[in-house]
Amino acid sequence: MKATDAVHQGRRQRLVRAMEMEAMVAAPQ
């Protein structure tokens, strides 16, 4: 795996986590 791939993976994971957090906050409790 290239270093650039690792950076991309990290960015994607953080993006997915942020979207999940947003979805949880937006979802009615």
Secondary structure by P-SEA (a helix, b strand, c coil): ccaaaaaaaaaaaaaaaaaaaaaaaaccc
